[in-house]
Amino acid sequence: MQTIRLTKEFKFEMAHALKGYDGLCRNIHGHSYELLVTITGVPISDPSSAKLGMVMDFGDLKKIVRNNIVDEFDHALVLNRESADDFTIEGEMFGRTILVDYQPTSENMLIDFAARLKSQLPANVKLHHLLLRETVTSYAEWYAEDNG
């Protein structure tokens, strides 16, 4: 059997701030993110399977990524839990705010996203690669082979 890679692309809008950063990104600002999720596996060979010839149905992959990442992070403000008090107005947080235990850089978000997805994929499928584009000219990548 031959191993095949499948990639599905996702887009979402998100704001963040980087506490302690020495540039403008210490302020709340937003990006139009693009997330590419690549999985690997062997196409299903069981002739009785409705998914015959597929590594994974693109629709099933879409549901997993949307449920675990896109639906939560889209149009949200993501802040490091330690900096949340710096971004409150009279003790109130912004409406759709996610507090995380890390600095919300593209690099750290990829680590978070990889953990979320690996636990949700079917046993016969492996997460191979994530690419998170923050701007038109800047992106970060996560590879399973680099992370044992």
N, C-alpha and C positions, 0 to 999 in steps of 0.2 A: 504494500500500500504506500501511496505517496502522501507526504505531509503538505498541506495547503495552508496559506495565510489568507485570512479575510480581514478587510478593514472597513469600518463604518465611521462616517464623519458626523459630528454634532456641533451645533453652534449655540452659544448662550451669552447673555450679557451679565456682567458681574462687576461690582465695585469692591475695592479693598483699600486698606491703608497699611503702610509698613512702619510700625512704631520703631523709632530710633534710627531710621534710615537717614542718610546724609544728603538727600535730594528731595525733589518735589513729591516723590512717591510716598513720603511720610504723611501726606495729606490724602483725604478720601478722594479717590478717582476711579474711573471705570474703564473697562475694556470690552471689546467684542471678541470673546474667546472662541477658538475652534479647537475641538478635541477629536483626535483620530485614535480609534481603538482598533488594534490589530490582534487577532487571535490565531492560533494554529491548531490543526487537528487533521485527522484522516477522514475523508468523506465516508459517510454511512453507506455500508454495502449490503445491508439487509433489504432484500427486495420487497419485504412486507412493510417497510417503514415509509411513512408519508414523506420523510425527509431524505429518501434515497438519493445518494450522490452529493449531499450537502455535508459540510463540516458542521455548520450550524445555520439555522434559518436566520437571515438578516433581520427579520422582524423580531425574533426572540432576543437577539443581541441588542437591538434597539430598545426593547422593553427593559432589559437589565440596566443598560446605561442610563436611560431616562429615569427609571425609578430610583437609582442609587446615586446619581450625580446631577444630571441636567435639571430635573424637576426641583431639586433642593437648592441648587446654586444659581439658577437663572433669575436675574433681576434681584439678587440679594446683595447685601453689604457683608463682606467677610472680614472679620477682625480677629486678631490674636486675643484670646480671653484676657491676657494680662494687660492689654491696652484698652479694653472696652470702656473703662471709666473716662478715658480721654476723649471719647466720642459720644458723650451723652448730652442731652439738652435738658436741663432741670431734672436730672435723674432718669430720664426716659431714653431708651434706645430708639434707633430708627426702626421703621416698621418691619422690614424683612431683613433681619440681621442674624448671621450665623457666627457663633463664637467657636473658634478652633483652638487647639492646644499647640499651635505652631504659628510661625510667621507666615502669613498667607502669600508666599511667593509662588510663582509657577512651579518651581522645583518641589517645594513642599506639598503643593496641591497634587502634583503627580504621584507622590508617595502615598498620599491619602487615597486618591482615586484608584491606584493599583490595588491597595488592600481591600477597598470596597468591592471591586470587580472580581478579584481572584476568588473570593468566597462565594460568589453568586453564579459563576460559570459552571456548566455541566462538567462532569468528571472527565469526559473524553476531549475536552477543549482546554487549551492553556492560553493564558494571557501572554502575549509575545512582546507587545510594544504599545506605548502611549506617546502621543505627540500633543502638546498643548501650546497652541499659538496664542500669544498674548497681544501682539500687534502684527501688522502686515510683514514686518521684517524681523520679528523676534519670537523664538519658540524654545521650549524645553522638551526633552525626550526622556522616557524611562524604558529600559529594556530588561526583560526577565533575565537574560543571560548575564547581565551586569550585576544582578541582585540575588544570585544564588538561590 
